[in-house]
Each structure stands twice: as C-alpha cells, then as structure tokens.
Amino acid sequence: MKLFGKLLLASTMIFLTACSKTGPQEIAVGKDQCDNCKMTITEPKYATQLITEKGRNYKFDDIVCMKDYEGSNTETTANAKMYVADFPSGRFIESNTATFIKGGDIKSPMGGNTQAYKDKAAAEKAATELHATLAQQ
C-alpha cells in the first residue's frame, strides 16, 4: 500500500508540473522586484518578462532592464522568450510581435522611455500624441 501511495503522489506531481502555465506570470505590483536593477515593480504597463528555455521566469520593471539583463547573461537568455506589456491593456504579448514607441513625453521607470503596443495603429496614434517615434527592439 505504501508503494501505491508513493506512485500516486509521484504521478500527481508529474501531472501538475505538465499542466503548469509556461507563459508570463502575473506581476505582483509593489512586491515583485526587477531581476536586473532590483527595484520594486510599481508600473505594470512598463513591465516585461523573460522566460528561459528551461522555463525560468525573470521579471523586469522596464524594457531597458530586460535588454540589459539579456546582454549581460547571454548564456542564460539564449533562445528565451521575451514578453512586454501591451501599454493600453497591460496584458503580456511576445516582444517580437509588438510595435514600440520611444521618447517624447514617455517616462518609464528606468528611463528606457519606451512603450509596447499589440496594435500598430494604436502605437502610431500614441506616438503622435506623446511626440514619440516608432522604434525597433
């Protein structure tokens, strides 16, 4: 009977691990810290996440922090998926699908002064309103 209990526990753990969410995690505003600069994440619309091939999740308070971390940790971040917050909704989207605007009146936590948008037309409209420019990431 002990063997059955151990097998049941092991299979349950494997099942739960297989069903766990592999995408970006929710940001605990005011509690989570940036994995690059160690500042508390207070503005979720500027937050980003990087998920390594092994599934490790790193959270950042600004796009510039994620880029700095990526550049300093190339062995860890190779083939990682990067997510940015869609500025209007705050939902995470893959970085490679986003349209970015930079500069102008944008003020982000670490001075990257960049916003990400899922919708290119919304990004262009915001860029005009904020005197920003479309940027490549």
C-alpha positions as CSV (number, residue, x, y, z in Angstrom):
1,M,0.0,0.0,0.0
2,K,2.9,2.4,0.7
3,L,4.2,1.8,-2.8
4,F,0.8,2.7,-4.3
5,G,0.7,5.9,-2.3
6,K,4.1,6.9,-3.5
7,L,3.2,6.1,-7.1
8,L,0.0,8.2,-6.8
9,L,1.9,11.1,-5.3
10,A,4.6,10.9,-8.0
11,S,2.0,10.8,-10.8
12,T,0.1,13.7,-9.3
13,M,3.3,15.8,-9.2
14,I,4.1,15.0,-12.8
15,F,0.6,15.8,-13.9
16,L,0.6,19.1,-12.1
17,T,4.0,20.0,-13.5
18,A,2.9,19.2,-17.0
19,C,-0.2,21.3,-16.7
20,S,1.5,24.3,-15.2
21,K,1.4,27.6,-17.1
22,T,4.5,28.2,-19.1
23,G,3.9,31.8,-20.3
24,P,4.3,35.0,-18.5
25,Q,3.3,35.3,-14.9
26,E,1.2,37.9,-13.2
27,I,3.2,40.8,-11.8
28,A,2.7,41.4,-8.0
29,V,2.8,45.2,-8.2
30,G,4.7,46.6,-5.2
31,K,6.1,43.2,-4.3
32,D,8.0,41.7,-7.3
33,Q,11.5,43.1,-7.9
34,C,13.2,43.7,-11.2
35,D,15.7,40.9,-11.8
36,N,18.2,43.4,-13.3
37,C,18.1,46.6,-11.1
38,K,16.3,45.1,-8.1
39,M,13.8,47.9,-7.9
40,T,10.2,47.1,-6.9
41,I,7.9,46.8,-9.9
42,T,5.4,49.6,-9.5
43,E,4.2,50.3,-13.0
44,P,2.9,47.1,-14.6
45,K,2.3,48.7,-18.1
46,Y,6.1,49.0,-18.4
47,A,6.9,45.6,-17.0
48,T,8.5,42.9,-19.1
49,Q,9.3,39.2,-18.6
50,L,11.9,36.8,-20.0
51,I,11.3,33.1,-19.9
52,T,14.4,30.9,-20.5
53,E,14.4,27.6,-22.4
54,K,14.4,25.8,-19.1
55,G,11.2,27.7,-18.0
56,R,12.8,30.1,-15.5
57,N,10.9,33.4,-15.4
58,Y,12.6,36.7,-14.9
59,K,10.6,39.9,-14.3
60,F,11.7,43.5,-15.1
61,D,10.4,47.0,-14.4
62,D,11.3,48.4,-17.8
63,I,12.2,47.3,-21.3
64,V,15.7,48.7,-20.9
65,C,16.3,46.5,-17.8
66,M,15.3,43.3,-19.7
67,K,17.6,44.3,-22.6
68,D,20.5,45.0,-20.2
69,Y,19.9,41.6,-18.5
70,E,19.8,39.8,-21.8
71,G,23.0,41.4,-22.9
72,S,24.8,40.6,-19.7
73,N,23.5,37.0,-19.4
74,T,23.7,35.6,-23.0
75,E,24.3,32.0,-21.9
76,T,21.1,32.1,-19.7
77,T,19.0,34.0,-22.1
78,A,19.8,32.3,-25.4
79,N,16.5,31.2,-27.1
80,A,14.5,32.8,-24.3
81,K,11.0,34.2,-25.0
82,M,10.5,37.8,-24.1
83,Y,7.2,39.4,-23.2
84,V,6.3,43.1,-22.9
85,A,3.1,44.6,-21.5
86,D,0.7,46.0,-24.2
87,F,0.5,49.5,-22.9
88,P,-3.2,50.1,-23.4
89,S,-4.4,46.8,-21.8
90,G,-1.4,45.8,-19.6
91,R,-1.6,42.2,-20.9
92,F,1.7,40.5,-21.9
93,I,2.4,39.9,-25.5
94,E,5.5,38.4,-27.2
95,S,8.1,41.1,-27.7
96,N,8.7,40.1,-31.3
97,T,5.0,40.9,-32.2
98,A,4.9,44.3,-30.5
99,T,5.2,47.8,-32.0
100,F,7.3,50.1,-29.9
101,I,7.3,53.8,-29.4
102,K,10.1,55.7,-27.7
103,G,11.0,59.2,-26.4
104,G,8.8,62.3,-26.4
105,D,6.7,62.6,-23.3
106,I,7.0,58.9,-22.3
107,K,8.5,58.5,-18.8
108,S,9.2,54.9,-17.8
109,P,10.7,53.6,-14.5
110,M,14.3,53.2,-15.6
111,G,14.5,55.8,-18.3
112,G,14.0,53.5,-21.3
113,N,11.0,55.7,-22.1
114,T,9.6,53.0,-24.4
115,Q,6.0,51.7,-24.6
116,A,4.9,48.5,-26.4
117,Y,1.7,48.0,-28.3
118,K,-0.1,45.0,-29.7
119,D,-1.8,47.1,-32.3
120,K,0.3,49.1,-34.7
121,A,-2.4,51.7,-35.4
122,A,-2.7,52.4,-31.6
123,A,1.1,52.7,-31.4
124,E,1.1,55.3,-34.2
125,K,-1.7,57.3,-32.6
126,A,0.1,57.2,-29.2
127,A,3.4,58.2,-30.8
128,T,1.7,61.3,-32.3
129,E,0.0,62.2,-29.1
130,L,3.2,61.7,-27.0
131,H,5.6,63.2,-29.5
132,A,7.4,59.9,-29.6
133,T,8.8,57.9,-32.5
134,L,8.3,54.3,-33.7
135,A,11.3,52.2,-32.5
136,Q,12.8,48.9,-33.3
137,Q,13.6,46.5,-30.4
